Amino acid sequence: MNYSALIQNRKSVRAFIEKAVCTSELESIKEYYSKSVKRLFPEYKTELLVLGTEAREALEGAAGYSSYLVGAPHYLVLLSEKAEYAVENAGYIMEDLVIKLADLNLDSCWLTFTESEKVKKAIGVESELEVAAIVAFGYGVKTTKRLRLNIQSMSNVDITAQRHYVDPKLGINDMVFMNSWGNSEGVEEYIGFFDDMLWEAFYAATLAPSYLNRQAYGFVISNGRITLISKPDEYNTELDSKLNFGIVLLHFTAIAQGWAPTIKWEFGGEPSFQLPEGYKVVASCSL
Ligand SMILES: Cc1cc2nc3c(=O)[nH]c(=O)nc-3n(C[C@H](O)[C@H](O)[C@H](O)COP(=O)(O)O)c2cc1C
């Protein structure tokens, strides 16, 4: 897959035509998941459910901002065993599937949820695994009018049709720092040393979908290591934050693996880099 192009073209789509995706494409999603999907913790047990339009009614009230379900002909539900960093792993896996969907010219939208049990009950799944990630997908309505998020508050997310192309994103300058949080000096020189490759990986990270488009994270480069930092954010739930971390790591890694194939993220770490209060180290890797 051409991750760079696919990541640049991906966007959340919230209006779908009532047409089922053909069986061969559904099969290639399943095959990609079982044979090739990228994982942070390959040893964790996961299971992918590819659901049809029957799931739509079932998921109503169980998934989506303010329980507004994005109606779609299909949904991906990723189940995972409970373990430390299992949700980050699920975010990473599901975002790779989102990119695969884009590769198949299918549109998609991540969906939030709060209770695994409620979702399992709604879709009639009996499993010891937990629901860890949900994405709606299908063929997006071709229109210049898109459903735009107007986030008034956590409990008042208005989704209205407007002329709208992409949700605005933070630039690399606001997301990547050198040695200490907030310090941009030296970032360009460091990134420049790797020609365009490191820049492309960070650019891909800035384009990652995130809960309510909050992008509550950033990176610090120090001593040849890249560290993902979480920013405190009153809107993000713990589950959505962890999914966001997995998603942004997938974007960075999918591009960086083009020239650094052995990248391995180590989770946790002591607070350093003069992080402001409430900021935390999520994971780091060396180049
Ligand atoms: C964990 C997560 C949960 C999300 N939940 C929803 C949701 O329930 N409903 C929705 O319309 N969009 C949802 N989104 C999509 C985000 O709003 C979207 O990614 C963000 O606004 C950025 O827009 P983009 O994906 O077009 O770049 C979610 C995204 C993430 C990462």
The ligand as an SDF file (V2000), in Angstrom:
LIG
                    3D

 31 33  0  0  0  0  0  0  0  0999 V2000
  -11.2680    7.0890   18.8140 C   0  0  0  0  0  0  0  0  0  0  0  0
  -12.1080    7.8990   17.8540 C   0  0  0  0  0  0  0  0  0  0  0  0
  -13.4820    7.9520   18.0220 C   0  0  0  0  0  0  0  0  0  0  0  0
  -14.2810    8.6780   17.1190 C   0  0  0  0  0  0  0  0  0  0  0  0
  -15.6380    8.6540   17.2640 N   0  0  0  0  0  0  0  0  0  0  0  0
  -16.4260    9.2920   16.3460 C   0  0  0  0  0  0  0  0  0  0  0  0
  -17.8540    9.2290   16.4360 C   0  0  0  0  0  0  0  0  0  0  0  0
  -18.4060    8.5780   17.3160 O   0  0  0  0  0  0  0  0  0  0  0  0
  -18.5790    9.8800   15.5000 N   0  0  0  0  0  0  0  0  0  0  0  0
  -18.0110   10.6060   14.4850 C   0  0  0  0  0  0  0  0  0  0  0  0
  -18.7350   11.1760   13.6660 O   0  0  0  0  0  0  0  0  0  0  0  0
  -16.6410   10.6820   14.3580 N   0  0  0  0  0  0  0  0  0  0  0  0
  -15.8460   10.0340   15.2540 C   0  0  0  0  0  0  0  0  0  0  0  0
  -14.4730   10.0660   15.1390 N   0  0  0  0  0  0  0  0  0  0  0  0
  -13.8500   10.7720   14.0010 C   0  0  0  0  0  0  0  0  0  0  0  0
  -13.1930   12.0820   14.3900 C   0  0  0  0  0  0  0  0  0  0  0  0
  -14.1630   13.0560   14.7040 O   0  0  0  0  0  0  0  0  0  0  0  0
  -12.3050   12.5420   13.2190 C   0  0  0  0  0  0  0  0  0  0  0  0
  -11.2600   11.6290   13.0650 O   0  0  0  0  0  0  0  0  0  0  0  0
  -11.7390   13.9320   13.4570 C   0  0  0  0  0  0  0  0  0  0  0  0
  -12.7790   14.8870   13.4750 O   0  0  0  0  0  0  0  0  0  0  0  0
  -10.7120   14.3000   12.3680 C   0  0  0  0  0  0  0  0  0  0  0  0
  -11.2970   14.2790   11.0880 O   0  0  0  0  0  0  0  0  0  0  0  0
  -10.7220   13.3520    9.9320 P   0  0  0  0  0  0  0  0  0  0  0  0
  -10.8370   11.9130   10.4000 O   0  0  0  0  0  0  0  0  0  0  0  0
  -11.5830   13.6390    8.7470 O   0  0  0  0  0  0  0  0  0  0  0  0
   -9.2740   13.7110    9.7310 O   0  0  0  0  0  0  0  0  0  0  0  0
  -13.6640    9.3810   16.0400 C   0  0  0  0  0  0  0  0  0  0  0  0
  -12.2660    9.3250   15.8910 C   0  0  0  0  0  0  0  0  0  0  0  0
  -11.5010    8.5890   16.7760 C   0  0  0  0  0  0  0  0  0  0  0  0
  -10.0210    8.4900   16.5600 C   0  0  0  0  0  0  0  0  0  0  0  0
  1  2  1  0
  2  3  1  0
  2 30  2  0
  3  4  2  0
  4  5  1  0
  4 28  1  0
  5  6  2  0
  6  7  1  0
  6 13  1  0
  7  8  2  0
  7  9  1  0
  9 10  1  0
 10 11  2  0
 10 12  1  0
 12 13  2  0
 13 14  1  0
 14 15  1  0
 14 28  1  0
 15 16  1  0
 16 17  1  0
 16 18  1  0
 18 19  1  0
 18 20  1  0
 20 21  1  0
 20 22  1  0
 22 23  1  0
 23 24  1  0
 24 25  2  0
 24 26  1  0
 24 27  1  0
 28 29  2  0
 29 30  1  0
 30 31  1  0
M  END
$$$$
